[in-house]
């Protein structure tokens, strides 16, 4: 089974298809009517495991989210995740009712279920296409935010009895989102505060502690009758941008857990479906998915982004990038657990819709991005890992210079690091040496930088600034410059000019 999963990862990476389809296929193949003929129909267990996996996936996504990219996109993402969801639910439910003949409850459930986008599916096919930070920021933040209101809607529509009035649903969504956001941010900041000031006895405990804090945010949000999914995502975003010790190791551990969660969840969802029953609902799923893809999603994007004046090329890509992944299939188990009439048909329609339109949209996303000329020319960011040196009251920064970084060609002296920081070692082509002031840095170099505690943040800001702006960072307006000369003598800073902060001679 492990070998099959590893092979699926490699095929997914090379084909550009989201791994979702391959793992679902494994589940279907070993399930009922498949080669394994494993009978499994426990929707309640699938839902519980799916929720647990979704918590891990949201935590992993939040830890990998860069605040500087999503900050400008937050207003647009919030509107897409609320107003946009309402537009998508309305149009898709109307299509399911009038074109397919589902009753209104089933139609609303399908409309709500498929209105959630999936970050893992989107970025697995866009990983080779560098996009402008605004596009990736909106898509990533939207996929992290819209799970929360969608879950509330699906649960409300799947409750036995009359469906609440729209204003009751709006009030419930607003209350739960507010509680979840407050708890998520609170737990995130408290966790980051503690991890930065408490030295754990082993570096391997930091990734475990980070994931434990994120899961705590979910539990606290759910117990407070708020949105636990929003809480875990926001807590993870705070932790991922808090410059914690061993940050790359934290993200790597979370990424590994995320893969395990996805593999287990998708295989289980594949087991739950009965392939012979899918044929009856195939064309219903195609019709609903067509309306969702070419009408509901573009209208959702257009209406939501109208106040933000986003170029039409980016709106087209965001419309086509509304991939549906694991979340809709998990949510489709809610009406099954609640015993809603026709819930098995709802599950089958959602399953077919997700598979078919992921096959259509996934491979074409990179092509569409290139056709719309939405490639990004931004310099690659540095990978900086910090390990605390408690006895010396300092930090050891490990800096990786990636392809595309403007630190390539810069001399060590031209980094102009603040007093109290120095480059102590350079690793190049598996050989290490102590650099001199005139040592020229290159792509793929790894630097060890020692910084005292008071200048640790300033040192990292300066390194990132040079990575983005080159040796002239500061004079060209790149943030993170220091008033320190190339020889280490502090200079008096001049006032800001139209060309950025400059320093005197």
C-alpha positions as CSV (number, residue, x, y, z in Angstrom):
1,X,0.0,0.0,0.0
2,X,2.9,2.4,0.9
3,X,4.6,1.6,-2.5
4,X,1.3,2.4,-4.3
5,X,0.9,5.7,-2.5
6,X,4.5,6.7,-3.3
7,X,4.0,5.8,-6.9
8,X,0.8,7.9,-6.9
9,X,2.8,10.9,-5.6
10,X,5.4,10.6,-8.4
11,X,2.7,10.2,-11.1
12,X,0.8,13.2,-9.7
13,X,4.0,15.4,-9.7
14,X,4.9,14.5,-13.3
15,X,1.4,14.6,-14.8
16,X,0.2,17.8,-13.2
17,X,-3.0,16.1,-11.9
18,X,-4.0,16.7,-8.3
19,X,-3.1,13.7,-6.2
20,X,-6.8,13.6,-5.1
21,X,-7.7,11.6,-8.2
22,X,-5.0,9.0,-7.8
23,X,-5.8,8.3,-4.2
24,X,-9.6,8.2,-4.9
25,X,-8.8,5.7,-7.6
26,X,-6.9,3.5,-5.2
27,X,-9.8,3.5,-2.8
28,X,-12.3,2.7,-5.6
29,X,-10.0,-0.1,-6.9
30,X,-9.8,-1.9,-3.6
31,X,-13.4,-1.2,-2.6
32,X,-16.7,-2.8,-3.4
33,X,-17.0,-3.9,-7.1
34,X,-13.2,-3.4,-7.3
35,X,-10.3,-5.8,-7.4
36,X,-10.2,-5.9,-3.6
37,X,-14.0,-6.1,-3.2
38,X,-13.7,-4.5,0.3
39,X,-17.3,-3.7,1.5
40,X,-17.3,-0.4,3.4
41,X,-20.4,1.8,3.9
42,X,-19.7,3.6,7.3
43,X,-20.4,7.2,6.4
44,X,-20.2,8.3,10.0
45,X,-16.7,7.0,10.5
46,X,-15.7,8.5,7.1
47,X,-17.0,11.9,8.2
48,X,-15.1,11.8,11.6
49,X,-11.8,10.7,9.9
50,X,-12.4,13.3,7.2
51,X,-12.9,16.1,9.7
52,X,-9.7,15.1,11.5
53,X,-7.7,15.0,8.2
54,X,-9.1,18.3,7.2
55,X,-7.9,19.9,10.4
56,X,-4.4,18.6,9.6
57,X,-4.6,19.8,6.0
58,X,-5.8,23.3,7.0
59,X,-3.0,23.5,9.6
60,X,-0.4,22.5,7.0
61,X,-1.8,25.1,4.6
62,X,-1.8,27.8,7.1
63,X,1.8,27.1,8.1
64,X,2.9,27.5,4.5
65,X,0.9,30.7,3.9
66,X,3.0,33.8,3.6
67,X,1.4,36.7,5.3
68,X,3.0,39.3,3.0
69,X,1.3,37.6,0.1
70,X,-2.2,37.1,1.5
71,X,-2.3,40.4,3.5
72,X,-3.2,42.5,0.4
73,X,-5.6,39.8,-0.7
74,X,-7.5,39.5,2.5
75,X,-10.5,41.8,1.7
76,X,-11.0,40.1,-1.7
77,X,-10.7,36.6,-0.1
78,X,-13.1,37.4,2.7
79,X,-15.8,38.6,0.2
80,X,-15.2,35.6,-2.0
81,X,-15.6,33.3,1.0
82,X,-18.9,34.9,2.1
83,X,-20.7,36.8,-0.6
84,X,-19.1,34.6,-3.3
85,X,-20.3,31.4,-1.6
86,X,-23.8,32.7,-1.4
87,X,-23.8,33.5,-5.2
88,X,-22.4,30.1,-6.0
89,X,-24.9,28.2,-3.8
90,X,-27.8,30.1,-5.3
91,X,-26.9,29.5,-8.9
92,X,-25.8,25.9,-8.5
93,X,-28.9,25.0,-6.4
94,X,-31.2,26.5,-9.0
95,X,-29.5,24.4,-11.7
96,X,-29.8,21.2,-9.6
97,X,-33.5,21.9,-9.0
98,X,-34.7,23.0,-12.4
99,X,-32.3,21.1,-14.7
100,X,-31.8,17.9,-12.8
101,X,-35.1,17.7,-10.9
102,X,-33.7,17.5,-7.3
103,X,-35.9,18.8,-4.6
104,X,-34.9,22.1,-3.0
105,X,-33.3,20.6,0.1
106,X,-31.1,18.2,-2.0
107,X,-30.3,21.1,-4.5
108,X,-29.3,23.4,-1.7
109,X,-27.1,20.8,-0.1
110,X,-25.3,20.2,-3.4
111,X,-25.0,23.9,-4.0
112,X,-23.4,24.4,-0.6
113,X,-21.1,21.3,-0.8
114,X,-19.5,22.2,-4.1
115,X,-19.0,25.9,-3.3
116,X,-15.9,25.0,-1.3
117,X,-12.5,25.3,-3.2
118,X,-9.5,23.2,-2.3
119,X,-6.0,24.7,-1.9
120,X,-4.2,21.4,-2.2
121,X,-5.8,20.7,-5.6
122,X,-5.2,24.2,-6.9
123,X,-1.6,24.6,-6.0
124,X,-0.6,21.0,-6.9
125,X,-1.2,21.9,-10.5
126,X,0.1,25.5,-10.3
127,X,3.3,24.7,-8.6
128,X,5.3,24.9,-11.8
129,X,3.7,28.2,-12.9
130,X,4.9,31.2,-10.9
131,X,1.9,33.5,-10.6
132,X,1.6,37.1,-9.3
133,X,1.4,37.1,-5.5
134,X,-2.1,38.7,-5.6
135,X,-3.5,35.8,-7.5
136,X,-1.9,33.1,-5.3
137,X,-2.8,35.2,-2.2
138,X,-6.5,35.4,-3.1
139,X,-6.8,31.7,-4.1
140,X,-5.0,30.5,-1.0
141,X,-6.8,32.7,1.5
142,X,-10.2,31.9,-0.1
143,X,-9.6,28.1,0.1
144,X,-8.6,28.5,3.8
145,X,-11.6,30.7,4.6
146,X,-14.5,29.3,2.7
147,X,-14.6,25.9,4.4
148,X,-16.0,27.5,7.5
149,X,-19.2,29.1,6.1
150,X,-19.8,26.1,3.8
151,X,-19.7,23.6,6.7
152,X,-22.3,25.8,8.5
153,X,-24.6,25.8,5.5
154,X,-24.3,22.1,4.8
155,X,-25.1,21.3,8.4
156,X,-28.1,23.7,8.4
157,X,-29.5,22.2,5.2
158,X,-28.9,18.7,6.4
159,X,-30.8,19.1,9.6
160,X,-34.1,17.2,9.8
161,X,-37.0,19.6,9.8
162,X,-37.6,23.0,8.2
163,X,-34.5,25.0,7.0
164,X,-33.8,28.1,9.0
165,X,-34.6,31.5,7.4
166,X,-31.8,33.2,5.5
167,X,-31.3,35.9,8.1
168,X,-30.9,33.2,10.8
169,X,-28.3,31.5,8.7
170,X,-26.4,34.7,8.0
171,X,-26.4,35.5,11.7
172,X,-25.2,32.1,12.6
173,X,-22.4,32.2,10.1
174,X,-21.3,35.7,11.2
175,X,-21.3,34.6,14.9
176,X,-19.4,31.4,14.3
177,X,-16.8,33.0,12.0
178,X,-16.2,35.8,14.5
179,X,-15.7,33.3,17.4
180,X,-13.5,31.1,15.3
181,X,-11.4,34.0,14.1
182,X,-10.9,35.4,17.6
183,X,-9.9,32.1,19.1
184,X,-7.7,31.1,16.2
185,X,-5.8,34.4,16.3
186,X,-5.6,34.3,20.1
187,X,-4.3,30.7,20.3
188,X,-1.8,31.4,17.5
189,X,-0.3,34.5,19.1
190,X,-0.1,32.9,22.5
191,X,1.5,29.8,21.0
192,X,4.0,31.8,19.1
193,X,4.8,33.9,22.2
194,X,5.5,30.8,24.2
195,X,7.6,28.9,21.6
196,X,9.8,31.9,21.0
197,X,10.6,32.3,24.7
198,X,10.7,28.7,25.9
199,X,13.6,26.5,24.8
200,X,12.4,23.0,24.3
201,X,14.8,20.2,25.2
202,X,15.0,18.8,21.6
203,X,14.6,20.5,18.2
204,X,12.3,17.6,17.1
205,X,9.7,18.8,19.7
206,X,9.1,22.1,17.9
207,X,7.1,20.6,15.0
208,X,5.0,18.5,17.3
209,X,4.3,21.6,19.5
210,X,3.3,23.7,16.5
211,X,0.8,21.1,15.3
212,X,-0.5,20.6,18.8
213,X,-1.2,24.3,19.1
214,X,-3.0,24.3,15.8
215,X,-5.2,21.4,16.8
216,X,-5.9,23.1,20.1
217,X,-7.2,26.1,18.2
218,X,-9.7,23.8,16.4
219,X,-10.8,22.2,19.6
220,X,-11.2,25.5,21.4
221,X,-13.2,27.0,18.5
222,X,-15.5,24.0,18.3
223,X,-16.1,24.0,22.1
224,X,-17.0,27.7,22.0
225,X,-19.6,27.0,19.2
226,X,-17.4,28.9,16.7
227,X,-15.8,27.7,13.5
228,X,-13.0,25.3,14.4
229,X,-11.9,25.1,10.8
230,X,-11.3,28.9,10.6
231,X,-9.6,28.8,14.0
232,X,-7.1,26.2,13.1
233,X,-6.3,27.9,9.8
234,X,-5.7,31.3,11.3
235,X,-3.7,29.9,14.2
236,X,-1.5,28.1,11.7
237,X,-1.1,31.3,9.6
238,X,0.1,33.1,12.8
239,X,2.5,30.4,13.7
240,X,3.9,30.0,10.2
241,X,4.7,33.7,10.0
242,X,6.0,34.1,13.6
243,X,9.7,33.4,12.9
244,X,9.7,30.4,15.2
245,X,12.8,28.3,15.8
246,X,13.3,25.6,13.2
247,X,10.6,27.0,11.0
248,X,11.4,24.9,7.8
249,X,11.4,21.7,10.0
250,X,8.0,22.7,11.4
251,X,6.6,23.2,7.9
252,X,8.2,19.9,6.6
253,X,6.7,17.9,9.5
254,X,3.3,19.5,8.9
255,X,3.6,18.8,5.1
256,X,4.3,15.1,5.8
257,X,1.3,14.9,8.1
258,X,-0.8,16.6,5.5
259,X,0.2,14.0,2.9
260,X,-0.6,11.2,5.2
261,X,-4.0,12.8,6.0
262,X,-4.8,13.3,2.4
263,X,-3.8,9.8,1.4
264,X,-5.9,8.2,4.1
265,X,-8.9,10.4,3.6
266,X,-9.0,10.0,-0.2
267,X,-8.6,6.3,-0.1
268,X,-11.4,6.1,2.5
269,X,-13.7,8.2,0.4
270,X,-13.0,6.0,-2.6
271,X,-13.9,2.9,-0.5
272,X,-17.2,4.5,0.5
273,X,-18.4,4.9,-3.1
274,X,-20.0,2.1,-5.1
275,X,-18.8,2.4,-8.7
276,X,-21.8,0.6,-10.2
277,X,-24.2,3.2,-8.8
278,X,-22.3,6.2,-10.2
279,X,-23.4,5.6,-13.8
280,X,-27.1,6.6,-13.0
281,X,-26.0,10.0,-11.7
282,X,-23.2,10.7,-14.2
283,X,-25.0,13.1,-16.5
284,X,-26.7,14.9,-13.6
285,X,-23.2,15.5,-12.2
286,X,-22.0,16.7,-15.5
287,X,-24.9,19.2,-15.9
288,X,-24.5,20.6,-12.4
289,X,-20.7,20.8,-12.7
290,X,-21.0,22.6,-16.1
291,X,-23.3,25.3,-14.6
292,X,-20.9,25.5,-11.6
293,X,-17.8,25.9,-13.7
294,X,-19.0,28.2,-16.5
295,X,-21.7,30.2,-14.8
296,X,-21.7,30.0,-10.9
297,X,-17.9,30.3,-10.3
298,X,-17.3,33.2,-12.9
299,X,-20.3,35.1,-11.4
300,X,-19.0,34.5,-7.9
301,X,-15.6,35.9,-8.8
302,X,-17.0,38.8,-10.8
303,X,-19.5,39.9,-8.2
304,X,-17.1,39.5,-5.3
305,X,-14.1,41.2,-6.9
306,X,-16.0,44.0,-8.5
307,X,-15.0,46.6,-5.8
308,X,-11.3,45.6,-6.1
309,X,-10.6,46.4,-9.7
310,X,-8.7,43.2,-10.4
311,X,-7.7,42.8,-14.1
312,X,-10.0,40.6,-16.1
313,X,-7.1,38.2,-16.9
314,X,-6.7,37.4,-13.2
315,X,-10.4,37.1,-12.8
316,X,-10.6,34.5,-15.6
317,X,-7.8,32.5,-14.0
318,X,-9.4,32.6,-10.5
319,X,-12.7,31.5,-12.1
320,X,-11.1,28.4,-13.7
321,X,-8.9,27.7,-10.6
322,X,-11.9,27.0,-8.4
323,X,-11.0,23.3,-8.1
324,X,-13.0,21.1,-5.9
325,X,-11.1,18.6,-3.9
326,X,-11.6,16.5,-0.8
327,X,-13.7,18.9,1.2
328,X,-16.9,18.6,-1.0
329,X,-16.8,14.8,-0.8
330,X,-16.3,14.9,2.9
331,X,-19.2,17.4,3.3
332,X,-21.4,15.1,1.2
333,X,-21.3,12.6,4.0
334,X,-23.1,15.0,6.4
335,X,-26.6,14.5,4.9
336,X,-25.9,10.7,4.8
337,X,-25.2,10.7,8.5
338,X,-28.2,12.8,9.2
339,X,-30.5,10.5,7.2
340,X,-31.7,13.0,4.7
341,X,-33.8,11.5,1.9
342,X,-31.8,11.1,-1.3
343,X,-28.4,11.7,0.4
344,X,-26.8,8.8,-1.3
345,X,-27.6,10.3,-4.7
346,X,-26.2,13.6,-3.5
347,X,-22.9,11.9,-2.5
348,X,-22.7,10.1,-5.9
349,X,-23.3,13.4,-7.8
350,X,-20.7,15.2,-5.8
351,X,-18.2,12.4,-6.2
352,X,-18.6,12.3,-10.0
353,X,-18.6,16.1,-10.3
354,X,-15.3,16.5,-8.4
355,X,-13.5,13.7,-10.4
356,X,-14.7,14.8,-13.8
357,X,-14.1,18.5,-13.5
358,X,-10.8,18.1,-11.7
359,X,-9.7,16.0,-14.7
360,X,-10.8,18.9,-17.0
361,X,-9.6,21.9,-15.1
362,X,-6.4,20.5,-13.4
363,X,-4.2,19.8,-16.5
364,X,-5.4,23.0,-18.3
365,X,-4.7,25.5,-15.4
366,X,-0.9,25.9,-16.2
367,X,-1.7,26.4,-19.9
368,X,-4.4,29.0,-19.1
369,X,-2.0,30.9,-16.8
370,X,0.6,31.0,-19.6
371,X,-2.0,32.0,-22.2
372,X,-3.1,34.9,-20.0
373,X,0.5,35.9,-19.5
374,X,0.2,35.8,-15.8
375,X,3.7,34.5,-15.0
376,X,5.5,36.3,-12.2
377,X,8.9,38.0,-12.4
378,X,9.3,38.4,-8.7
379,X,12.6,37.3,-7.2
380,X,12.5,34.0,-5.3
381,X,12.4,34.4,-1.5
382,X,15.2,33.0,0.7
383,X,14.7,30.0,2.9
384,X,15.8,31.1,6.4
385,X,15.9,28.8,9.4
386,X,16.6,30.0,12.9
387,X,18.0,27.9,15.8
388,X,18.2,29.7,19.2
389,X,21.6,29.8,21.0
390,X,20.4,30.1,24.5
391,X,23.7,30.5,26.4
392,X,25.0,33.0,23.9
393,X,21.8,35.0,23.7
394,X,22.0,34.7,19.9
395,X,20.6,32.9,16.9
396,X,22.2,30.8,14.1
397,X,20.4,31.5,10.8
398,X,20.6,29.0,8.0
399,X,20.1,30.8,4.7
400,X,19.4,29.0,1.4
401,X,19.9,31.1,-1.8
402,X,17.4,29.7,-4.4
403,X,17.3,30.2,-8.2
404,X,16.0,33.6,-9.0
405,X,17.3,35.3,-5.8
406,X,19.0,38.6,-6.4
407,X,21.6,37.7,-3.7
408,X,23.4,35.9,-6.5
409,X,26.5,37.9,-7.4
410,X,26.5,40.0,-4.1
411,X,29.7,40.1,-2.1
412,X,29.5,39.3,1.7
413,X,30.5,42.8,2.6
414,X,27.7,44.2,0.3
415,X,25.1,42.4,2.5
416,X,25.7,45.3,5.0
417,X,24.4,43.3,8.0
418,X,23.9,45.1,11.2
419,X,26.6,45.2,13.9
420,X,26.3,42.0,15.9
421,X,25.7,39.8,12.9
422,X,28.2,38.0,10.6
423,X,28.3,35.3,7.9
424,X,30.4,32.6,9.5
425,X,30.3,29.8,6.9
426,X,29.3,29.2,3.3
427,X,28.4,25.8,1.9
428,X,28.8,25.5,-1.9
429,X,28.7,22.3,-3.9
430,X,28.9,20.2,-0.7
431,X,32.1,22.0,0.4
432,X,32.2,24.5,3.2
433,X,34.5,27.4,3.7
434,X,34.8,30.6,5.8
435,X,34.0,33.6,3.6
436,X,35.9,36.8,3.4
437,X,34.4,40.3,2.8
438,X,35.0,39.9,-1.0
439,X,33.4,36.4,-1.3
440,X,30.8,36.4,-4.0
441,X,27.6,34.6,-3.2
442,X,26.0,32.3,-5.8
443,X,22.8,30.4,-6.4
444,X,22.3,27.3,-4.2
445,X,24.8,28.6,-1.6
446,X,23.8,27.9,2.0
447,X,25.0,30.5,4.5
448,X,25.3,30.2,8.3
449,X,24.8,33.6,9.8
450,X,25.2,34.3,13.6
451,X,23.2,37.2,15.0
452,X,22.9,38.4,18.5
453,X,19.4,38.5,20.0
454,X,18.8,42.3,19.6
455,X,19.6,42.3,15.9
456,X,18.1,38.9,14.9
457,X,15.0,40.3,13.3
458,X,16.9,43.1,11.6
459,X,19.4,40.7,10.2
460,X,16.7,38.5,8.6
461,X,14.9,41.6,7.2
462,X,18.2,42.7,5.7
463,X,18.9,39.3,4.2
464,X,15.5,39.1,2.6
465,X,15.8,42.6,1.3
466,X,19.0,41.8,-0.5
467,X,17.4,38.6,-1.8
468,X,14.6,40.7,-3.3
469,X,16.5,43.8,-4.3
470,X,20.2,42.8,-4.7
471,X,23.1,44.8,-3.4
472,X,21.3,48.1,-3.9
473,X,18.4,47.1,-1.6
474,X,17.6,50.2,0.5
475,X,18.7,52.7,-2.0
476,X,16.0,51.3,-4.5
477,X,13.3,51.3,-1.8
478,X,13.5,47.6,-0.8
479,X,12.4,47.1,2.8
480,X,14.8,45.8,5.3
481,X,17.9,48.0,4.8
482,X,20.2,48.9,7.6
483,X,22.2,52.0,8.2
484,X,25.5,50.0,8.2
485,X,28.2,50.4,5.6
486,X,29.9,47.5,3.8
487,X,32.9,47.7,6.3
488,X,30.6,47.4,9.3
489,X,30.7,51.1,10.4
490,X,27.3,52.5,11.4
491,X,26.1,55.5,9.3
492,X,23.7,58.2,10.1
493,X,20.4,57.7,8.3
494,X,19.1,60.4,6.1
495,X,15.3,61.2,5.7
496,X,13.2,59.2,3.3
497,X,13.5,60.2,-0.4
498,X,11.3,59.3,-3.3
499,X,13.9,56.5,-4.1
500,X,13.7,54.9,-0.6
501,X,15.8,55.3,2.5
502,X,19.4,56.4,1.8
503,X,22.4,56.7,4.0
504,X,25.0,59.4,4.2
505,X,28.6,59.0,3.4
